[in-house]
């Protein structure tokens, strides 16, 4: 999978955004872990992303 921010291959992809569409299924944007942490540090980051990143950190 390719990171939506830096364009590099993401070995451990992180879902950073869910895109809702008017018709059809929702889709998501995925990032590599460093870029996922960048997305998670933003003020407008969704709570579920912050929880996911925290769970990944505690699992390591």
Secondary structure, DSSP 8 states (H G I E B T S, - for coil): -B-TTT-SB-SS-EEEEEE--SSS--EEEEE-HHHHHHHHHSTT--HHHHHHHHHHHHH-
